[in-house]
Amino acid sequence: MLTTVFSNSKADDETRRGLIYQGQVFVYSSSPASRELVAFADELIVEAFGDRDPETAQFAMPVEEFARLLADLKPRFIHHPRCRELLPAVLADFGCDPGKTYFDVPRMRTSTSDDYLTSGISYAYHAHRDCWYSAPFNQINWWIPIYPVVAENVMAFHPRYFDNPVRNGSARYDYAVWNSVGRPDAARHVYRDTREQPKPEEPIELEPQLRLVPEPGGVLMFSGAQLHSTVPNTSGRTRYSIDFRTVHIDDVTARRGAPNVDSLCVGTTLRDFRRAADLDRMPEDLASAYEAEALSRLA
């Protein structure tokens, strides 16, 4: 399909969501709140690495030590109360209604250079859709670099597959099992990642692909149904970024979202989302209904 990149669009959030559900991608310059978010992330990173440059520390540290450092740093960022203050401000900067927009925790991601660490805590994602991992089809993905990035260390979109199915292993994925076993086990996978994760089960044509390079604090927004992958990092620097996801309660209720062309996973991530206005959880009746619908796809 044809993917259009909207740069610093003035479209309102409802219009933007509709276009994202059609496979379009939005990119924005940094905002005051997104700059504050990456500044906070930088504080934690600098504290963790001390005198080392975090973007080149991989070349001076045993990989086991680097993995242990990330295993402490990343949860500290994810669960820090400051993040729950900053994310609603980021959403407001980009026109989201705090009373109807729900977000999940912000995750700090790393992509090391030259295949230094590509498993577990710094997993290099193969081509995938988030919807293979029990994400709802109305999920919007937000991606924000913490430090400057280049085409050699960002992510790639594979838009020809947005409305074309890919044979994949999502039918073997259960989100409840992943939360209890797969995610807590990440730091143990230093040299090879053996966790069961949905992957393409047929050859994927990675070209043509789309790579976008925002400034630090700049924002990419795209559908959780968009096929994307981690670019093999050949930049000579570790990439640090933040990603999180949002859903709009009206879209969740109305089942408005991107098409499901090939996902068969079980469960739903909806219980991970909290309302920006007051941090209330997603209504249980909606999460339960989405779980039941996911099960019905296997029938």
C-alpha positions as CSV (number, residue, x, y, z in Angstrom):
1,M,0.0,0.0,0.0
2,L,1.0,3.6,-0.3
3,T,2.2,5.1,3.0
4,T,2.3,8.8,3.4
5,V,4.4,10.5,6.1
6,F,2.8,13.5,7.6
7,S,5.4,15.9,9.1
8,N,4.3,18.3,11.9
9,S,0.7,17.9,10.7
10,K,-2.0,20.2,12.1
11,A,-4.6,17.4,11.9
12,D,-6.7,17.0,15.0
13,D,-6.3,13.8,17.0
14,E,-9.4,12.1,15.6
15,T,-8.4,12.7,12.0
16,R,-4.8,11.6,12.8
17,R,-6.0,8.4,14.4
18,G,-8.1,7.6,11.4
19,L,-5.2,8.1,9.0
20,I,-2.9,6.0,11.2
21,Y,-5.5,3.2,11.1
22,Q,-5.1,3.3,7.3
23,G,-1.3,2.8,7.6
24,Q,-0.1,6.4,7.5
25,V,2.8,7.6,9.6
26,F,3.1,10.9,11.5
27,V,6.4,12.5,12.6
28,Y,6.7,15.6,14.8
29,S,9.4,17.9,16.0
30,S,10.1,17.8,19.8
31,S,7.7,19.6,22.2
32,P,8.4,21.1,25.6
33,A,7.0,18.0,27.3
34,S,8.8,15.5,25.1
35,R,12.1,17.3,25.6
36,E,11.5,17.1,29.4
37,L,10.8,13.4,29.1
38,V,14.1,12.7,27.2
39,A,16.0,15.0,29.6
40,F,14.7,12.9,32.5
41,A,15.7,9.7,30.7
42,D,19.1,11.1,30.1
43,E,19.5,11.8,33.8
44,L,18.9,8.2,34.7
45,I,21.2,7.0,31.9
46,V,24.1,9.3,32.9
47,E,23.6,8.2,36.5
48,A,23.8,4.6,35.5
49,F,26.9,4.8,33.3
50,G,28.8,7.3,35.4
51,D,31.9,8.6,33.6
52,R,31.3,6.4,30.5
53,D,29.6,7.8,27.4
54,P,26.4,5.7,27.2
55,E,26.5,5.7,23.4
56,T,30.0,4.2,23.2
57,A,30.2,2.4,26.6
58,Q,29.5,-0.9,24.8
59,F,33.1,-0.8,23.4
60,A,34.6,-0.6,26.9
61,M,32.4,-3.0,28.8
62,P,32.0,-6.8,28.9
63,V,28.6,-7.6,27.4
64,E,27.4,-9.3,30.6
65,E,28.1,-6.1,32.6
66,F,26.3,-4.0,30.0
67,A,23.3,-6.3,30.2
68,R,23.2,-6.1,34.0
69,L,23.3,-2.3,33.9
70,L,20.4,-2.2,31.5
71,A,18.5,-4.7,33.6
72,D,18.6,-2.2,36.5
73,L,18.2,1.0,34.4
74,K,15.3,0.1,32.3
75,P,12.8,-0.9,35.1
76,R,13.8,2.2,37.0
77,F,12.8,4.3,34.1
78,I,9.6,2.4,33.3
79,H,8.2,2.4,36.9
80,H,9.5,5.8,38.0
81,P,6.6,8.0,39.2
82,R,8.0,10.9,37.2
83,C,7.1,9.2,34.0
84,R,3.4,9.1,35.0
85,E,3.6,12.8,35.4
86,L,5.4,13.5,32.1
87,L,3.5,11.2,29.7
88,P,0.1,13.0,30.1
89,A,1.9,16.3,29.4
90,V,3.4,14.8,26.2
91,L,0.0,13.6,25.1
92,A,-1.5,17.0,25.7
93,D,1.3,18.7,23.7
94,F,0.2,16.6,20.7
95,G,-3.5,17.2,20.9
96,C,-4.8,14.1,22.8
97,D,-7.8,14.3,25.0
98,P,-6.6,13.4,28.5
99,G,-10.1,12.2,29.5
100,K,-10.3,9.7,26.6
101,T,-6.7,8.8,25.9
102,Y,-5.1,5.9,27.7
103,F,-1.4,5.1,27.8
104,D,0.8,2.2,28.8
105,V,4.2,2.5,30.6
106,P,7.0,4.2,28.7
107,R,9.8,1.7,27.9
108,M,13.4,2.7,27.4
109,R,14.8,0.8,24.4
110,T,18.4,0.2,23.3
111,S,19.9,-0.9,20.1
112,T,23.6,-1.6,20.3
113,S,26.0,-1.4,17.4
114,D,27.8,-4.2,15.6
115,D,25.7,-7.0,17.1
116,Y,27.2,-6.4,20.6
117,L,23.9,-7.2,22.4
118,T,20.8,-8.1,20.4
119,S,19.0,-10.5,22.8
120,G,17.0,-10.2,26.0
121,I,17.2,-6.8,27.6
122,S,18.4,-5.2,24.3
123,Y,16.3,-7.3,21.9
124,A,16.7,-6.5,18.3
125,Y,13.2,-6.9,16.9
126,H,12.6,-8.9,13.8
127,A,9.9,-7.7,11.4
128,H,6.7,-7.8,13.4
129,R,3.3,-6.2,14.2
130,D,2.5,-5.3,17.8
131,C,-0.9,-6.9,17.1
132,W,0.9,-10.2,17.0
133,Y,1.6,-9.6,20.7
134,S,-2.0,-9.1,21.7
135,A,-2.1,-5.3,21.1
136,P,-5.6,-4.0,20.1
137,F,-6.0,-2.8,16.5
138,N,-6.7,0.7,17.7
139,Q,-3.3,1.0,19.3
140,I,-1.1,4.0,18.4
141,N,2.7,3.5,18.8
142,W,4.8,6.5,19.9
143,W,8.6,6.4,19.4
144,I,11.0,9.1,20.7
145,P,14.8,9.1,20.4
146,I,16.7,10.2,23.5
147,Y,19.9,11.1,21.7
148,P,20.6,11.9,18.0
149,V,19.9,9.0,15.7
150,V,20.8,8.2,12.1
151,A,19.4,6.0,9.4
152,E,21.7,3.2,10.5
153,N,20.2,2.8,14.0
154,V,16.5,3.6,13.9
155,M,13.6,1.3,12.9
156,A,12.3,0.4,9.5
157,F,8.7,0.2,8.3
158,H,7.6,-2.3,5.7
159,P,4.4,-0.7,4.5
160,R,3.7,-3.1,1.6
161,Y,2.5,-5.6,4.3
162,F,0.1,-3.2,6.1
163,D,-2.8,-4.7,4.2
164,N,-1.2,-8.0,3.1
165,P,-1.0,-11.0,5.5
166,V,2.2,-12.6,6.6
167,R,2.3,-16.2,7.9
168,N,3.4,-15.9,11.5
169,G,3.5,-17.5,14.9
170,S,1.0,-15.3,16.7
171,A,-1.4,-18.3,17.2
172,R,1.1,-19.6,19.8
173,Y,1.4,-16.3,21.7
174,D,-0.5,-15.8,25.0
175,Y,-0.1,-12.4,26.6
176,A,-0.7,-13.8,30.1
177,V,2.1,-16.4,29.7
178,W,4.5,-13.7,28.3
179,N,3.9,-11.5,31.3
180,S,4.5,-14.3,33.8
181,V,7.5,-15.9,32.1
182,G,8.9,-14.2,29.0
183,R,9.2,-10.6,30.1
184,P,10.7,-11.2,33.6
185,D,13.3,-13.5,32.0
186,A,14.7,-11.0,29.5
187,A,17.9,-10.1,31.3
188,R,19.0,-13.8,31.3
189,H,19.2,-13.9,27.5
190,V,22.6,-12.3,26.8
191,Y,23.9,-14.3,23.9
192,R,20.8,-15.8,22.4
193,D,17.1,-15.2,22.9
194,T,15.1,-18.4,23.1
195,R,11.8,-16.9,24.3
196,E,8.8,-17.8,22.2
197,Q,7.8,-14.7,20.3
198,P,5.7,-14.3,17.2
199,K,7.8,-14.0,14.1
200,P,7.3,-14.2,10.3
201,E,7.1,-17.8,9.1
202,E,7.7,-17.0,5.5
203,P,10.3,-14.9,3.7
204,I,9.8,-11.2,4.1
205,E,10.8,-8.6,1.5
206,L,12.4,-6.0,3.7
207,E,12.8,-3.6,0.7
208,P,11.4,-1.2,-0.1
209,Q,11.4,0.1,3.5
210,L,10.9,3.4,5.2
211,R,13.3,4.9,7.8
212,L,12.5,8.1,9.6
213,V,15.1,10.0,11.7
214,P,13.5,12.4,14.2
215,E,15.5,14.8,16.4
216,P,15.9,13.9,20.1
217,G,12.5,14.4,21.7
218,G,10.8,14.2,18.2
219,V,7.9,11.8,17.9
220,L,6.9,9.1,15.5
221,M,3.3,7.9,15.6
222,F,2.2,4.8,13.8
223,S,-0.3,1.9,14.0
224,G,0.4,-1.2,16.1
225,A,-0.6,-3.1,13.0
226,Q,2.2,-1.6,10.9
227,L,5.0,-4.2,10.1
228,H,8.3,-2.8,11.4
229,S,11.7,-4.0,12.5
230,T,14.9,-2.9,14.3
231,V,17.5,-1.8,11.8
232,P,20.8,-3.6,12.1
233,N,22.8,-1.0,14.0
234,T,26.0,-0.2,12.0
235,S,26.3,3.4,13.3
236,G,29.1,2.8,15.9
237,R,26.8,4.1,18.7
238,T,24.2,2.6,20.9
239,R,20.8,4.0,20.2
240,Y,18.5,4.9,23.2
241,S,14.8,5.6,22.6
242,I,11.5,5.7,24.4
243,D,8.3,4.1,23.2
244,F,4.9,3.8,24.6
245,R,1.4,3.2,23.2
246,T,-2.0,4.9,23.4
247,V,-5.6,4.0,22.8
248,H,-8.7,6.2,22.6
249,I,-11.6,4.9,24.6
250,D,-14.1,5.8,21.9
251,D,-12.2,3.7,19.4
252,V,-11.8,0.8,21.8
253,T,-15.6,0.9,22.5
254,A,-16.5,1.2,18.8
255,R,-13.9,-1.4,17.6
256,R,-12.5,1.3,15.3
257,G,-8.9,0.6,14.3
258,A,-6.6,-0.9,11.7
259,P,-7.6,-4.1,9.8
260,N,-6.6,-7.5,11.2
261,V,-5.0,-9.3,8.3
262,D,-3.1,-12.1,10.0
263,S,-3.1,-11.9,13.9
264,L,-4.3,-15.0,15.9
265,C,-2.8,-14.3,19.3
266,V,-4.6,-14.8,22.6
267,G,-5.2,-12.2,25.3
268,T,-5.2,-8.4,25.3
269,T,-2.8,-5.7,26.5
270,L,-5.7,-3.3,27.3
271,R,-5.3,-3.8,31.0
272,D,-1.9,-2.2,30.8
273,F,-3.4,1.2,29.8
274,R,-4.3,4.0,32.2
275,R,-6.3,7.2,31.5
276,A,-4.1,10.3,31.1
277,A,-6.4,12.5,33.1
278,D,-6.4,10.5,36.4
279,L,-4.5,7.2,35.8
280,D,-7.6,5.1,36.1
281,R,-7.4,1.7,34.5
282,M,-9.1,0.6,31.3
283,P,-12.6,-0.6,32.1
284,E,-12.5,-4.3,32.8
285,D,-15.6,-5.0,30.7
286,L,-13.8,-3.8,27.6
287,A,-10.6,-5.8,28.3
288,S,-12.7,-8.9,28.9
289,A,-14.6,-8.4,25.7
290,Y,-11.4,-8.1,23.7
291,E,-10.1,-11.3,25.3
292,A,-13.2,-13.1,24.3
293,E,-12.9,-11.8,20.7
294,A,-9.3,-12.9,20.5
295,L,-10.3,-16.4,21.6
296,S,-13.0,-16.5,19.0
297,R,-10.5,-16.0,16.2
298,L,-9.0,-19.4,17.1
299,A,-12.3,-21.2,16.9
